[in-house]
């Protein structure tokens, strides 16, 4: 146990199983949703993280494999967001995939280029993968939230869109008139996290540096870079997502 922050073993497996069951039962008994999505998500997390843990050593040893792994993360994130926005079968997801990929790439690409290009963040595989993963995950969440909200607004306020079209507005302009006022809701999670960092929460990057043996100052600087980068990334992702939805027939 010495030197270990979290001890792997049967007690850990039991605790994780108990937490999964508690979450699934709470959702089911509270009639929030079915229990299955919670249980499935937990099982997938175990399998996926197990696979990544086995592969990460080989990936970190090669720049090409690191790049491929980042592209894999990007592809999965884009497909996940497309499915959330489309809310249909796989065909609808594929139709929404280019838009979701554009939104995520528009937010993440320039920020990664800026950080690594200026040398603010070291361009080493052991740094690239977690930083890119955090940024892609944030952009994925913002894209999913903004896209779903925009679709819902256009569906529930269809009459207002028709009225705007009758007044001579183009389809894109009519859609943006409805979707833009609520687009900022997709930024609430990252705004709240940034505003309360250090006071309410100690996010993953901060904790990760500390657990890895870094000093608190280094942890704070790392977390600051991550949070402010996410503000820019998610703002761009939301803007592009709303634009894409407005232009989609």
Backbone bond lengths (Angstrom), bond angles and torsions (degrees), N, CA, C in turn:
res aa  C-N    CA-C-N  psi(-1)  N-CA   C-N-CA  omega(-1)  CA-C   N-CA-C  phi
1 X - - - 1.460 - - 1.515 112.11 -
2 X 1.351 118.43 -22.72 1.447 121.56 -178.02 1.521 110.25 -61.79
3 X 1.362 115.87 131.63 1.458 120.77 177.89 1.509 113.72 84.30
4 X 1.323 118.81 -6.14 1.445 120.99 -179.35 1.528 109.69 -101.37
5 X 1.345 115.30 130.57 1.458 119.45 178.89 1.525 111.48 -82.96
6 X 1.328 116.35 -36.04 1.465 122.31 175.24 1.520 106.97 -129.59
7 X 1.316 116.55 124.86 1.462 121.35 -174.18 1.524 109.88 -92.45
8 X 1.334 116.11 118.64 1.458 120.74 177.75 1.527 109.53 -77.76
9 X 1.321 115.66 146.33 1.452 120.49 179.49 1.512 110.49 155.18
10 X 1.324 115.37 -173.23 1.466 119.79 -178.57 1.528 113.18 -62.65
11 X 1.332 120.35 -37.71 1.474 118.55 176.26 1.526 112.48 -58.67
12 X 1.336 116.75 -40.81 1.464 120.06 178.01 1.520 110.89 -63.58
13 X 1.339 116.55 -44.24 1.460 120.15 179.03 1.527 111.02 -60.20
14 X 1.335 116.03 -41.16 1.466 119.83 178.99 1.513 112.41 -64.94
15 X 1.335 116.66 -41.40 1.470 120.68 179.51 1.526 110.63 -64.56
16 X 1.329 116.86 -44.03 1.462 119.95 179.43 1.528 111.60 -63.66
17 X 1.339 116.59 -40.47 1.466 120.17 177.66 1.527 110.90 -63.73
18 X 1.338 116.06 -40.53 1.461 120.47 179.37 1.524 111.32 -64.71
19 X 1.338 116.94 -42.50 1.460 120.56 179.27 1.523 111.57 -65.69
20 X 1.327 116.33 -39.03 1.461 120.29 177.43 1.525 110.78 -62.95
21 X 1.321 116.29 -45.80 1.462 120.59 179.16 1.526 110.89 -62.74
22 X 1.337 116.81 -39.65 1.463 120.29 -179.91 1.525 110.95 -63.80
23 X 1.329 116.36 -43.55 1.460 119.71 178.86 1.514 112.33 -64.96
24 X 1.340 116.37 -44.34 1.460 120.66 -178.83 1.531 111.38 -65.18
25 X 1.335 116.58 -43.61 1.466 120.17 179.98 1.525 111.82 -66.67
26 X 1.326 116.57 -38.14 1.462 119.68 179.30 1.518 110.89 -62.73
27 X 1.332 116.33 -45.10 1.465 120.50 179.10 1.525 111.01 -63.72
28 X 1.346 116.13 -40.38 1.476 120.39 -177.35 1.520 111.60 -73.05
29 X 1.336 117.23 -49.84 1.456 119.90 -178.18 1.528 111.97 -67.62
30 X 1.319 116.40 -31.49 1.462 119.81 178.07 1.512 113.17 -81.67
31 X 1.329 116.84 -0.10 1.464 123.49 179.03 1.521 112.07 57.25
32 X 1.327 115.17 35.02 1.457 120.40 175.77 1.522 110.20 -82.14
33 X 1.322 115.09 -39.91 1.468 121.96 -179.38 1.517 107.42 -167.99
34 X 1.324 116.28 178.82 1.461 120.06 174.65 1.526 109.16 -72.12
35 X 1.330 116.25 157.66 1.465 120.06 -179.11 1.511 112.38 -75.90
36 X 1.333 116.30 -23.74 1.461 120.60 -171.72 1.533 114.18 -61.56
37 X 1.350 120.47 -43.52 1.469 118.46 -179.38 1.528 113.64 -58.20
38 X 1.338 117.58 -36.45 1.462 120.38 179.24 1.519 110.42 -66.61
39 X 1.330 115.87 -47.61 1.459 119.91 -179.80 1.530 111.41 -64.27
40 X 1.325 116.39 -41.89 1.466 120.26 179.53 1.522 111.36 -63.42
41 X 1.334 116.47 -42.29 1.464 120.24 179.48 1.525 111.18 -61.37
42 X 1.334 116.53 -41.31 1.462 120.59 -179.87 1.531 111.26 -65.43
43 X 1.334 116.40 -43.58 1.465 120.07 -179.96 1.530 110.36 -65.06
44 X 1.323 116.30 -42.49 1.460 119.46 178.00 1.524 111.22 -61.38
45 X 1.319 116.56 -40.55 1.464 120.07 179.48 1.523 110.95 -60.21
46 X 1.335 116.05 -42.87 1.466 120.20 179.44 1.528 110.73 -62.55
47 X 1.331 116.24 -47.58 1.466 120.47 -177.64 1.529 110.72 -65.69
48 X 1.344 116.44 -46.48 1.459 120.37 -175.76 1.519 112.05 -67.25
49 X 1.325 117.00 -43.92 1.457 119.44 179.08 1.525 111.65 -68.20
50 X 1.333 116.34 -33.36 1.455 119.57 175.47 1.517 111.02 -62.94
51 X 1.337 116.09 -44.65 1.459 120.28 179.51 1.527 111.29 -64.68
52 X 1.334 115.71 -43.07 1.469 119.84 179.42 1.517 110.76 -62.79
53 X 1.324 116.49 -41.53 1.462 120.11 -179.96 1.521 111.84 -60.44
54 X 1.336 116.43 -35.33 1.458 120.05 179.29 1.530 112.21 -75.70
55 X 1.341 116.31 -30.72 1.458 120.51 -175.78 1.522 113.74 -90.53
56 X 1.331 116.73 -21.18 1.456 120.14 -167.84 1.519 112.86 -62.54
57 X 1.323 118.00 -33.54 1.465 120.23 179.88 1.517 111.10 -61.77
58 X 1.331 116.55 -45.16 1.467 120.39 178.76 1.520 110.97 -67.18
59 X 1.318 116.73 -39.19 1.462 120.69 -178.71 1.525 110.84 -64.58
60 X 1.330 116.87 -43.85 1.459 120.94 -178.05 1.524 112.93 -68.03
61 X 1.304 116.89 -17.42 1.468 120.27 -179.20 1.519 112.56 -82.80
62 X 1.327 117.72 -7.54 1.460 120.85 -175.80 1.522 110.89 -135.47
63 X 1.326 115.84 131.06 1.455 120.02 176.16 1.515 112.14 -64.78
64 X 1.349 116.32 -39.34 1.464 120.22 179.00 1.523 111.83 -64.80
65 X 1.328 116.59 -43.25 1.463 119.65 178.53 1.526 110.88 -66.27
66 X 1.330 116.30 -35.49 1.463 119.53 176.88 1.523 110.50 -61.85
67 X 1.336 116.14 -46.38 1.461 120.19 177.39 1.519 112.00 -60.91
68 X 1.333 116.00 -41.84 1.457 119.73 178.34 1.509 112.66 -63.96
69 X 1.330 116.17 -37.60 1.456 120.35 179.81 1.527 110.92 -67.37
70 X 1.332 116.74 -39.81 1.464 120.60 177.16 1.531 110.33 -63.28
71 X 1.336 116.48 -41.92 1.470 119.70 177.62 1.525 111.16 -64.08
72 X 1.322 116.85 -36.19 1.460 120.31 176.72 1.531 110.52 -63.38
73 X 1.336 116.72 -44.53 1.459 120.17 177.22 1.523 110.84 -59.70
74 X 1.330 115.22 -42.78 1.462 119.99 179.72 1.532 111.37 -62.35
75 X 1.323 116.55 -44.88 1.455 120.27 -179.53 1.524 112.79 -62.34
76 X 1.325 116.03 -43.09 1.468 119.79 179.20 1.525 110.57 -66.18
77 X 1.327 116.41 -40.64 1.466 120.22 178.98 1.522 111.00 -63.11
78 X 1.332 117.04 -43.48 1.461 120.88 179.97 1.529 111.03 -63.83
79 X 1.327 116.51 -42.49 1.467 120.02 179.35 1.526 111.11 -65.72
80 X 1.333 116.19 -39.44 1.468 120.04 179.19 1.524 110.89 -63.50
81 X 1.333 117.04 -46.78 1.462 120.40 179.51 1.526 111.38 -64.90
82 X 1.335 116.19 -39.60 1.464 119.66 178.73 1.523 110.59 -60.29
83 X 1.333 116.41 -40.76 1.457 120.02 178.39 1.518 112.14 -65.83
84 X 1.323 116.87 -38.69 1.467 120.43 178.14 1.522 111.19 -65.48
85 X 1.325 116.49 -41.80 1.456 120.23 -177.04 1.531 110.80 -73.32
86 X 1.332 116.59 -43.80 1.466 120.46 -176.56 1.519 111.68 -71.99
87 X 1.343 116.77 -39.91 1.467 122.60 -178.88 1.523 112.11 51.38
88 X 1.296 115.83 44.44 1.454 121.57 176.92 1.511 109.56 -136.32
89 X 1.292 117.05 -154.41 1.453 121.76 177.13 1.517 111.34 -78.99
90 X 1.322 115.13 -171.08 1.462 118.81 -177.26 1.518 111.92 -67.37
91 X 1.327 117.90 -27.36 1.462 119.59 177.40 1.525 111.09 -66.52
92 X 1.328 116.15 -43.61 1.463 119.77 177.36 1.526 110.77 -64.11
93 X 1.322 115.79 -37.09 1.465 120.01 178.15 1.515 111.07 -63.52
94 X 1.330 116.88 -43.13 1.468 120.41 179.15 1.523 111.29 -64.46
95 X 1.326 117.16 -36.12 1.470 119.20 178.32 1.525 111.05 -66.90
96 X 1.340 116.37 -33.45 1.460 120.14 -179.55 1.522 112.86 -85.50
97 X 1.341 117.02 -9.08 1.464 120.99 -174.17 1.533 114.12 -61.81
98 X 1.339 119.64 -45.30 1.473 118.29 -179.97 1.529 112.74 -59.21
99 X 1.325 117.07 -40.01 1.454 120.04 179.51 1.514 112.43 -65.49
100 X 1.338 116.52 -43.75 1.461 120.47 179.13 1.522 110.75 -64.76
101 X 1.337 116.47 -42.17 1.463 120.16 179.33 1.526 110.85 -63.36
102 X 1.324 117.00 -39.38 1.461 121.18 178.97 1.526 111.11 -63.44
103 X 1.327 116.56 -43.26 1.461 120.76 -179.23 1.526 111.35 -62.81
104 X 1.329 116.69 -46.64 1.468 120.63 -178.88 1.526 110.68 -66.14
105 X 1.340 116.43 -45.66 1.464 120.33 -178.53 1.527 111.59 -64.82
106 X 1.326 117.07 -37.56 1.463 120.65 -178.94 1.522 111.58 -64.22
107 X 1.330 116.16 -32.27 1.458 119.16 178.52 1.511 113.11 -82.99
108 X 1.323 115.83 -45.31 1.468 120.63 -172.30 1.523 113.01 -79.37
109 X 1.331 117.67 -43.75 1.454 121.92 -173.42 1.530 114.66 -54.01
110 X 1.325 118.94 -56.19 1.465 119.85 -178.33 1.526 113.32 -62.21
111 X 1.325 117.39 -36.47 1.465 119.90 -178.35 1.525 110.74 -69.09
112 X 1.327 117.54 -43.75 1.456 120.18 176.47 1.527 110.90 -61.29
113 X 1.329 116.36 -42.13 1.463 119.98 179.44 1.528 110.85 -62.47
114 X 1.323 116.89 -40.56 1.463 121.09 179.93 1.529 111.35 -65.60
115 X 1.331 116.77 -48.11 1.464 120.65 -176.40 1.521 112.26 -66.19
116 X 1.333 116.68 -45.90 1.461 119.54 -178.78 1.526 111.90 -78.42
117 X 1.335 116.06 -33.89 1.454 119.44 -179.06 1.517 113.41 -68.14
118 X 1.323 117.13 -34.63 1.463 120.78 179.58 1.523 112.53 -85.72
119 X 1.328 116.76 -8.77 1.457 120.04 -178.66 1.510 114.07 81.00
120 X 1.344 117.27 5.85 1.466 120.23 177.21 1.520 110.44 -61.48
121 X 1.330 115.83 -37.22 1.466 122.12 175.58 1.520 107.73 -117.43
122 X 1.310 116.58 131.88 1.462 121.05 -178.05 1.520 110.95 -66.14
123 X 1.325 116.56 129.58 1.464 121.51 -178.66 1.523 110.56 -84.91
124 X 1.324 115.67 64.50 1.456 122.03 177.22 1.525 108.67 -115.68
125 X 1.338 117.79 145.97 1.465 120.05 -177.62 1.520 114.24 -50.96
126 X 1.325 117.43 -40.54 1.458 120.85 -177.53 1.524 111.69 -66.64
127 X 1.340 116.77 -18.47 1.465 121.68 177.27 1.532 110.78 -98.63
128 X 1.323 115.98 -40.15 1.464 120.96 -175.46 1.526 111.86 -59.96
129 X 1.322 116.76 -46.10 1.466 119.49 -174.23 1.529 112.70 -63.37
130 X 1.337 120.38 -51.52 1.463 117.82 -180.00 1.520 113.82 -66.76
131 X 1.338 117.66 -38.62 1.456 120.09 179.65 1.528 110.45 -65.08
132 X 1.331 116.56 -47.60 1.463 120.23 178.41 1.521 110.93 -62.26
133 X 1.331 117.18 -38.32 1.464 120.66 179.32 1.523 111.97 -63.44
134 X 1.330 116.94 -42.99 1.465 120.80 178.57 1.528 110.40 -63.46
135 X 1.331 116.25 -44.69 1.462 120.18 -177.46 1.531 111.63 -67.64
136 X 1.324 116.26 -44.17 1.470 119.50 179.37 1.524 110.38 -64.15
137 X 1.342 116.35 -40.58 1.460 119.47 178.19 1.519 112.29 -62.56
138 X 1.327 117.03 -41.85 1.460 120.08 177.97 1.512 112.12 -64.05
139 X 1.338 116.66 -44.16 1.461 120.70 178.45 1.525 111.02 -64.43
140 X 1.327 117.23 -37.29 1.464 121.44 177.62 1.526 110.68 -61.28
141 X 1.324 116.75 -46.21 1.459 120.15 -179.38 1.521 111.35 -63.77
142 X 1.338 116.69 -44.16 1.457 120.05 -179.63 1.523 111.13 -64.52
143 X 1.326 116.87 -40.45 1.460 121.07 178.80 1.524 111.13 -63.92
144 X 1.322 116.44 -44.30 1.470 120.50 179.78 1.528 111.03 -62.83
145 X 1.328 116.81 -47.33 1.461 120.26 -178.20 1.524 111.69 -65.14
146 X 1.335 116.52 -45.77 1.464 119.84 -178.82 1.524 111.29 -66.36
147 X 1.328 116.70 -41.52 1.455 120.19 -179.16 1.515 112.63 -66.02
148 X 1.330 117.06 -44.52 1.465 120.25 178.96 1.526 110.84 -63.71
149 X 1.323 116.78 -43.59 1.461 119.70 -179.08 1.524 111.16 -64.74
150 X 1.331 116.39 -41.43 1.457 119.94 179.14 1.528 111.02 -63.13
151 X 1.329 116.63 -43.51 1.467 120.47 177.94 1.520 111.03 -61.87
152 X 1.320 117.13 -43.13 1.459 121.03 179.41 1.524 111.39 -63.01
153 X 1.331 116.74 -42.82 1.458 120.41 179.87 1.524 111.09 -62.65
154 X 1.318 116.37 -44.12 1.461 119.64 -179.65 1.529 111.50 -66.54
155 X 1.332 116.39 -30.90 1.462 119.73 179.50 1.529 111.80 -74.95
156 X 1.333 116.64 -48.37 1.467 120.38 -175.68 1.530 112.46 -76.51
157 X 1.315 116.69 -23.01 1.473 119.79 -178.32 1.527 110.50 -115.27
158 X 1.319 114.52 36.91 1.456 120.21 -177.61 1.528 111.27 -59.69
159 X 1.319 117.31 -35.91 1.460 120.84 -179.85 1.518 112.21 -62.06
160 X 1.325 116.80 -36.77 1.458 120.35 178.84 1.519 111.12 -68.80
161 X 1.316 116.12 -35.31 1.463 119.79 176.32 1.524 109.77 -64.60
162 X 1.337 116.34 -44.64 1.463 120.22 179.16 1.522 111.19 -62.36
163 X 1.333 116.21 -38.00 1.464 119.84 178.40 1.520 111.25 -64.77
164 X 1.328 115.75 -40.99 1.468 119.56 178.71 1.526 110.85 -65.03
165 X 1.324 116.47 -38.37 1.464 120.12 177.19 1.523 110.90 -65.29
166 X 1.327 116.13 -38.40 1.461 120.45 179.54 1.525 111.62 -64.89
167 X 1.324 115.75 -27.73 1.464 120.51 178.71 1.522 112.44 -81.77
168 X 1.330 116.75 -3.28 1.456 120.45 175.64 1.508 115.88 106.36
169 X 1.347 118.19 2.55 1.455 119.80 178.68 1.520 110.22 -73.06
170 X 1.324 115.74 147.94 1.454 120.46 173.87 1.527 109.63 -70.33
171 X 1.339 116.59 160.02 1.465 120.50 -178.21 1.516 112.61 -56.44
172 X 1.335 117.30 -44.21 1.466 121.21 179.44 1.520 110.98 -61.92
173 X 1.313 117.02 -46.05 1.461 120.55 -177.47 1.524 111.53 -66.16
174 X 1.325 116.34 -38.92 1.464 120.29 178.10 1.522 110.70 -63.76
175 X 1.333 116.15 -41.80 1.463 120.04 179.59 1.524 111.43 -66.85
176 X 1.326 117.16 -42.61 1.462 120.10 179.87 1.523 111.88 -65.34
177 X 1.313 116.11 -31.29 1.462 120.11 178.15 1.524 110.64 -60.44
178 X 1.316 117.04 -30.52 1.462 122.44 -178.47 1.527 111.59 -90.88
179 X 1.332 117.30 -39.13 1.470 120.39 -170.30 1.526 114.46 -88.07
180 X 1.320 118.52 -29.24 1.464 120.10 -175.69 1.531 114.16 -62.82
181 X 1.345 118.89 -41.61 1.469 118.37 -176.51 1.526 114.65 -61.27
182 X 1.325 118.16 -23.98 1.472 120.70 -178.26 1.530 112.81 -106.03
183 X 1.330 117.41 -0.33 1.461 120.31 -176.59 1.524 112.24 -64.06
184 X 1.335 116.54 -27.93 1.469 119.28 -177.53 1.524 113.03 -66.50
185 X 1.329 117.77 -14.75 1.463 120.27 178.64 1.527 111.39 -63.52
186 X 1.319 117.07 -27.28 1.469 120.42 179.59 1.526 111.70 -70.38
187 X 1.329 117.47 -16.85 1.465 121.01 -179.18 1.523 112.93 -94.48
188 X 1.327 117.31 -3.70 1.461 120.25 -177.43 1.530 112.67 -57.95
189 X 1.353 119.93 -46.43 1.478 118.65 -178.93 1.523 113.65 -58.08
190 X 1.336 117.83 -47.86 1.463 119.65 -177.19 1.526 111.12 -71.43
191 X 1.330 117.95 -32.93 1.461 120.48 177.17 1.525 110.80 -66.24
192 X 1.331 115.68 -44.98 1.470 119.04 179.79 1.524 111.01 -65.10
193 X 1.313 117.06 -40.54 1.463 120.54 179.83 1.530 110.75 -63.53
194 X 1.329 116.45 -40.95 1.458 120.24 -178.70 1.528 111.33 -70.57
195 X 1.324 116.06 -40.90 1.463 119.95 -178.69 1.527 112.79 -66.31
196 X 1.318 116.16 -32.29 1.468 119.44 -173.61 1.521 113.46 -105.33
197 X 1.332 117.97 4.95 1.457 119.89 -177.95 1.528 110.59 -60.14
198 X 1.307 115.54 133.46 1.452 121.10 -178.38 1.505 114.16 84.86
199 X 1.340 116.66 -19.39 1.464 120.87 179.62 1.520 111.70 -104.08
200 X 1.326 116.16 -41.30 1.459 121.30 179.81 1.523 110.71 -113.37
201 X 1.327 116.65 -40.92 1.464 120.47 -176.17 1.526 111.14 -127.98
202 X 1.314 114.87 155.05 1.467 123.03 168.40 1.525 105.32 -120.56
203 X 1.330 117.36 95.91 1.464 121.10 -171.97 1.522 113.78 -63.59
204 X 1.328 114.65 174.67 1.453 122.23 -171.18 1.505 115.72 -58.67
205 X 1.332 118.10 -42.30 1.464 119.71 -178.14 1.522 110.87 -62.59
206 X 1.319 116.57 -41.95 1.473 121.19 179.33 1.525 110.37 -62.51
207 X 1.313 115.48 -50.55 1.465 120.52 -178.78 1.526 110.72 -64.47
208 X 1.334 117.05 -38.86 1.456 120.55 -179.00 1.518 112.78 -62.30
209 X 1.332 116.22 -42.15 1.466 118.99 178.43 1.522 110.87 -65.20
210 X 1.332 116.27 -41.31 1.467 119.53 178.65 1.526 111.21 -63.22
211 X 1.335 116.79 -46.11 1.459 120.27 179.87 1.527 111.60 -65.08
212 X 1.340 115.57 -26.61 1.454 119.14 178.94 1.518 113.46 -83.03
213 X 1.324 117.20 1.44 1.457 120.55 177.10 1.506 114.98 99.15
214 X 1.349 118.39 3.38 1.455 121.06 178.76 1.516 111.42 -76.05
215 X 1.339 115.83 162.95 1.462 118.87 179.30 1.529 109.86 -86.31
216 X 1.348 117.98 162.37 1.465 121.67 -176.63 1.525 114.19 -58.48
217 X 1.331 118.09 -34.59 1.460 120.38 179.14 1.527 110.41 -64.44
218 X 1.322 115.81 -46.37 1.467 120.27 177.45 1.520 110.82 -60.59
219 X 1.332 116.37 -41.11 1.461 120.45 178.80 1.518 110.98 -62.89
220 X 1.335 116.53 -41.98 1.458 120.50 -179.76 1.516 112.24 -65.02
221 X 1.335 117.13 -42.41 1.463 121.02 179.26 1.531 110.48 -64.11
222 X 1.315 116.10 -43.19 1.467 120.59 178.87 1.517 111.18 -60.02
223 X 1.324 115.82 -46.40 1.462 119.51 -179.31 1.524 111.44 -65.90
224 X 1.311 117.34 -36.14 1.461 121.12 178.52 1.523 110.99 -62.80
225 X 1.324 116.31 -44.80 1.463 120.53 177.72 1.529 110.49 -60.49
226 X 1.326 116.10 -43.41 1.467 120.32 -178.18 1.530 111.16 -64.70
227 X 1.314 117.38 -48.46 1.467 120.40 -174.85 1.522 112.37 -66.51
228 X 1.326 116.87 -45.51 1.463 118.79 -178.70 1.526 110.60 -69.08
229 X 1.319 116.43 -34.35 1.472 119.21 174.50 1.518 110.58 -63.68
230 X 1.322 116.73 -41.36 1.464 119.99 179.73 1.517 112.19 -64.18
231 X 1.330 117.40 -34.57 1.467 119.79 176.54 1.531 110.30 -58.35
232 X 1.329 116.07 -46.84 1.459 119.93 179.83 1.527 111.37 -68.09
233 X 1.321 116.27 -44.17 1.467 120.89 -178.12 1.520 111.29 -61.02
234 X 1.304 117.13 -48.62 1.464 120.00 -175.69 1.526 111.79 -72.17
235 X 1.335 116.94 -31.68 1.461 119.29 175.91 1.524 110.72 -62.43
236 X 1.324 116.27 -44.78 1.468 120.47 178.38 1.524 110.50 -66.05
237 X 1.323 117.50 -43.13 1.463 120.86 -179.66 1.518 111.68 -60.35
238 X 1.329 116.58 -41.90 1.466 120.50 178.93 1.529 110.55 -65.30
239 X 1.328 116.50 -45.22 1.459 120.26 -179.81 1.521 111.41 -59.27
240 X 1.319 116.67 -47.16 1.469 120.67 -178.75 1.528 110.75 -67.16
241 X 1.330 116.99 -39.07 1.465 120.56 -179.92 1.516 111.59 -61.72
242 X 1.322 117.27 -46.13 1.459 121.07 179.69 1.531 110.05 -62.46
243 X 1.321 115.76 -39.72 1.469 119.87 178.31 1.528 110.83 -64.57
244 X 1.326 116.68 -43.38 1.462 120.70 -179.60 1.535 110.93 -63.14
245 X 1.341 116.39 -44.88 1.459 120.48 179.35 1.522 110.48 -62.48
246 X 1.325 116.48 -40.30 1.472 120.06 -179.19 1.525 111.77 -65.45
247 X 1.311 116.98 -29.09 1.469 120.40 -178.53 1.521 112.32 -91.09
248 X 1.337 117.21 -6.54 1.463 120.23 -179.46 1.520 110.19 -83.12
249 X 1.317 118.52 126.65 1.471 120.68 -179.82 1.514 112.72 -60.39
